[in-house]
Amino acid sequence: MSDPILRLEGVYTNIAQYHILQGVDLEVPRGAVTMLLGRNGVGKTTTLRTIIGHWRAHQGRILLDGEDISRMPTPAIARAGVGFVPEEMGIFADLTVEENMILAAVSGPIDPARLDWVFSIFPPLKTFWKSEAGNLSGGQKQMLSIARAMVEERRLYLIDEPTKGLAPAIISTMARALKELKEQGASILLVEQNFSVARALGDGANVMDDGRMIWSGQMAELSTDAALQERLMGLSMEAH
Amino acid sequence: MSVAPEHAPKMAQASFAHRLGPWMPVLLIPVLIVLGFLAIPSSTSWLTLTVSGLAMGMMIFIMASGLTLVFGLMDVINFGHGAFVSVGAFVGVSVLLVLGQMTSAPSLALNLAALMVAVFGAMAATGLMGWAFEKVIVEPVYGHHLKQILVTMGGLIVVEQLIIVLWGPEEIYIARPEALKGAVTFAGAALEKYRLVAVAIGLVVFLAMRWVLRRTKIGLIVRAGVENGEMVQALGYRLRLVFVGVFIAGSALAGLGGVMWGLYQEVITAHMGNQAMILIFIVVIIGGLGSVEGCFIGALLVGLMQNYVAFLEPKVALISNIGLMVAILMWRPMGMIPVVKAK
């Protein structure tokens, strides 16, 4: 097995007086979708934000292809090939869809072939190319958020709850987009509350609780073991 | 997963009122001009006051445009912005005094050349000063509004005292370049040449800023940064460098505004920037913090209001712009063209 593309070693993150991450260990294998699961408020989003550098790790190491990025500023981490899709989507509402995509293409003009590929996954973005992003529907905004990360090839994608609050039709589109990324060999660390999506996409799975990783293994194992789900996350597959 | 129906994109058809909404602030300018026409008995006086108001508004816009971007981009409240106005005026006027032979010659070309040299010198000096101001005074207080107010106000006082040390405490009276003195007559109204030049320069600055912000990648980064700086950084852009660039450009524009304001008033003092800050803040607030277009419209409204009211009821002129601000904030509490900030 090749070296993981991302490895977190004993990462602690404090926000004000709160100790959110308390020694997180995590490995994201190359070319796989790694799920980050757990109840609300256990530190999943903080883990992603610490990796991208929005919050500083007070202790521990974050290794991207063996290089410690835990002290690097956010723009440098992004330019090292880490694409980030935040939970709140982070689209620029006053900019058009086109302008959002131009900004996301950091290394130069948008590759037309890649843009066609993005349009094939998210046709509404082509329809509303010249529209202000703020006028899009919630689902379309989420499409734009993921499309921005996809417009250039990244070494690693950090995606936070891409299906949250979306209608089933849009969830299906999101799942297809992530599946296409996966088929291209992308490495993805995905926070997802929708267990059906997690089960369909995930290769590996990591479950967090109270700022720590409490279980790591294969998604297939977790998705077939109802007792394990119940114990780790209070989940019942019948509910999904 | 079950098969979901295909997503059919559509966008709701906006009503007329909804489509008109974004243009409402722009429409305020012709509305105010028409109200002025109805209120002022003489049409020639109205025309003179309108040009004067537009010229004043353009100069306020030039001084304020940098401040609104600085606030929008990095959430920095810079009470020291007026220092760049004063320094710009003093440097520009000093250059004009050195080039006295060019400014006193009855040649428009020579006069404009001298003016351009003065403007360039003022912008270079205030741009450089802006870089130092950001590094020494603003950078240590990012994220702390109260400290920003105190320390930038302190910076303004220090700069004012340095101006007094260098140029003396007295007011300096200046004469405009020869070809820009006097007025041209149009439709029976006397229109000061300098005010017409100020309107032209203001328009050029606004259109150039708009072009940069709308048509270049750096402009996109600035606009996106005003909305959600954290996400701009997550895309790979060093917002800090962009901010320093905007601070320098904003300071240089304030310097340009200072030269124009000084020539408009025909007198400069160390405190002129501080005094202009009241109008500058009104314009930035009613325009919508971070909005260049809002700042432009707000500046024109303030300039027109000030001139019309000063003519009709001089005693009310002082508070007319405060009244304008109150009215606009009651209508749109976030300013006329608010920038949608990421939560």
Interface residues (C-beta under 8 A of the other chain):
Chain A: I52 H54 P73 T74 P75 A78 R79 F84 P86 E88 G90 F92 A93 D94 L95 E99 I102 L103 A104 V106 P123 P124 T127 F128 S131 G134 N135 L136 S137 G139 Q140 R148 P168 A169 I170 I171 S172 T173 A175 S196 V197 A200
Chain B: M1 S2 V3 A4 P5 E6 H7 P9 M11 K217 L220 I221 R223 A224 E227 N228 E230 M231 V232 Q233 A234 L235 G236 Y237 R238 L239 V339 V340 A342 K343
